[in-house]
Every structure is written in C-alpha cells, then in structure tokens.
Amino acid sequence: MRKSWILAMAFAAVSACQQADQANEISTNAINGTTADLSIATTKVSVPSEAAPLLAQQGDHAVGVTTITLTNPEQPDITNYDYGEQEMGSYDREISVDVFYPAEVSAAATPTTYIGQFVNAEDDPVADLPDTFTILGNAYRDAVAKSGQTYPLVIVSHGLGNTPGVLASLTENLASKGYIVAAINHGDYILGEPREPLRLFQRILLFRSLDQQFVLQQLTGTADSIDADWMASIDRSNVALMGFSMGGYGVLNHAGAGYNSSAMTFNMVAGNALAPMAAGNEQFAGATPENVKAIVAISPWGAQSQVGMWSHEAFENISAPMLLIVGSQDDIVGYEDGVRDIFENATMTDRYMLVFQNAMHNLVQVSAPEIASSDVRIWATFEDPVWQRQKIHDVNQHFITAFLDLHLKGQEDRRAYLDVPTVESNDGEWPQPMGKDFSAMYADGENGSDGYWRGFKRRQAIGLEMHYLPKATSEGE
C-alpha cells in the first residue's frame, strides 16, 4: 500500500512540472495534426521586470547556447531490468546538455527558440492539446564564445518531466552575468515512447545524481575533452550545483548526502541499483566534490518523512554553502516536513533558505502558454495559484545571483543582499518623508532604507522570508 502511495505522490510531481523541451530533437511539426491555434501554444523566456530587485537585472554579456551529447558507458539498464531472472543489463547512456555561455553576437543574429512538451492526462485528456509548445528565447544558438577570461560553471538539473528550455529564464540570466551554465536533459520523456510509471520513476531516482556527476567530470576535465570554444573559458575550480525538484534530489546526493537504504522509495529501484549512492556504502564518497563551492536546491524532493530518502545525519556531509528555495505551501516536497529539515540538519555548512509565503511547488519554470489556460490541470503544471510567474523569476534571479557571486566569484559585497535585516520581508521598514517618493529607488542603506531588504525597490519586498543558519563550530552546536 505504501509503495503505491509513494509512486502516486511522485507522479503528482509530474502534474506540477511536466513540460519538456529539446529544440534540436523535437520538431515544431509535432504540433500539426491538432485543431489548436499554434500561436497560443507559445510562451517566452522572461527578462527581469522594471520592478525586479537590483541583482535580477540582465548582465553585460550576450548569451550563446549550444547542445552537446555526452555518453556515459555501461550504465545500469534499469528500464529493461529482467524481474524474472533478477538480471540488470547495461547500456551506454547518452546525456544531452544545453550549455549557455557569454558570447560574441552579431547585430543580425536571431535569438533561438526552445520546444516544450505538454503531457496530457491519460484519463479524460484535454481535447486538442498539442504535443509541444514553443519557447521564445533570448540566447543565440551556436554563437562564438567570448575568450580571454574564465567563468564559473553552474550545473543545472531539471525536475521530473522537465528539460532545459523550461528553466531558460534562469539559465540565460546567469550566463549574461558571466557564468557558463550546463543544463542537463535527463531524458525523462521521449515523444512516442510508451510510459511505464514504475520503470520511469526508477530511472529518475537512479540517474539524477549519476548524470550530474558525469557531466561535472566531463566539463571539468582537460580543456580538449570536449571540442568547443567555451570549454577553455570554464573556471574548473569554481562550480555550483543547482537543481529543481527531482533535480534538487540529485544535487543533495551529489553534494554528499547519501541515500537512506532502508527507505521504501530507495528499495523501489530494481537490482539494488541505488546502493552505490547510499550512506555508508564504500562506493559512496559521502562528501561534497572539492571544486563545488555552492549549492542551490529549489523545491528539492525526497526529504519529506513519508519518502525519507535521507536520515538527518546524511545532510551533515554537505560542506559547500547552500541556498534552499521553497514555497511555504509546497504539497509536492513539503516545507515544514521536507525542505526545512534539510535546512536545519545540514549543520556543517552555512545555509540560507528563501521562502515564498503561500507559494506551492512551481518556482522556476517559464510561464504557461495561452492554451494551457483552457484546463486547470495543464495550467497548474506551470503556474502558482498565488504568485505571479514574473515576480518569482525576479526574486529568484536576484538571490541566486547574490549567492553565486559571493561564493563563486568572491564578491563580498553580495553578502549584504543575503543578510537581510528582517526574517520576514513584510517586517522591513523604509520610512518615506512627506513630499518624497522613494518607490523607484533600490534599498542600499541610504535614504532610511537600512531596515529594508537590500536591492529591492520600496514596497516590492513582500511575502518573502529569508532564514540563515551558520556552520556549526563544534559537535552538537
């Protein structure tokens, strides 16, 4: 009974994040054959709004994007596991990665598009919902990379049913600020393939961390290990791991938190295939990779007690500074019983937790295409019932930029944007004298703004919490 519940709950996450895209693999012709108006099956990568906090703003670099394919040999073939013979075969796993980087772009260049994939309800499907939708991007496909300096590397891992394009509002933004961002396509869904929920979920549980580890190894190897101009620009000693939902689940393991081998979910994976990533297993490093200097986990899955993928002690192996982002009403991964447990128990590192009050799970995807508004089941895979999508992007980009600039680039002035004067933004104070209008100003400690969240415009820091806990200085502290 409990195994069925866990599987059902996991696939509730599908209904929270089922978009998928890969522009060089899925043709826009896949939309044909429906009666849908193609113009309403389009969305776009957001750019920061005029009301956005200071560090959300686009950087100085034009952004290039390219797609590479890496092959990880002899991986467990969990999809074709033979339950009768109890045998696990192997296969060479191909991993597609969208790489975003600072680029030289001509005035005549045209921004790229990404293709997303709707996943319709199998029972009572939405009529005339196309298979795919278009995402209008701001990056330039296969542009020449800037040379002459190096940039920190950010490895990004998507949620269940997502792929890189739906996270492009964040990945493009970071690349414009001088980061090389490698967004993994874990290949959860492939158009035309039958979906077997149990085998699919096992594959996701197994490969999130493994794919991240392999991509990190390949991109921080020798400069000629991948034939690309941007490879020479990677600062291999300064890396961040970032993941959303199931991507966050993988990031925490990659960062040193070994899985709990007694958990029901752990033992759902056939052939004991998760064992090498379990706490206490001699094959598991149980430590944050040396060159990983920052961790960002957005709505990370797996810590809720009814899943129990980690013991509290497992989080003590994470040593890189960590930023957790979560909605206080997240019913997919849990807040009090879930993400807050990670925050409180990762005692061997400094960590922040940004909370969107009353938000649910979808804290990073692009906005819903217009056609999604025809059925709440589709709309809810993109949008939050309380928060505007643009506001979520603006806030995330501000704080993630501050956090990465601090820990990957050593910009100490960014700490002031994280060490906010009040835990709840609603308690911030910025008095405005009669006859003055500060609403277009950013809080910078001047004009009475020292009690307001730095970098926000007056009256714009609402509905947020920022929690901080320092690394323990001695056992039990």
Secondary structure by P-SEA (a helix, b strand, c coil): caaaaaaaaaacccccccbbbbcccccccccccccccccccbbbbcccccccccccccccbbbbbbbbbbbbccccccccccccccbbbbcbbbbbbbbbccccccccbbbbbbbbbbbccccccccccccbbbbbbcccccccccccbbbbbbbbbbccccccccaaaaaaaaaaaccbbbbbccccccccccccaaaaaaaaaccaaaaaaaaaaaaacccccccccccccccccbbbbbbccaaaaaaaaaaccccccccccccccccccccccccccccccccccccccbbbbcccccccccccccccccccccccbbbbbbbcccccccccccaaaaaaccccccbbbbbccccccccccccccccccccaaaaaacccccccaaaaaaaaaaaaaaaaaacccccccccccccccccccccbbbbbcccccccccccccccccccccccccccccccbbbbbbcccccccc
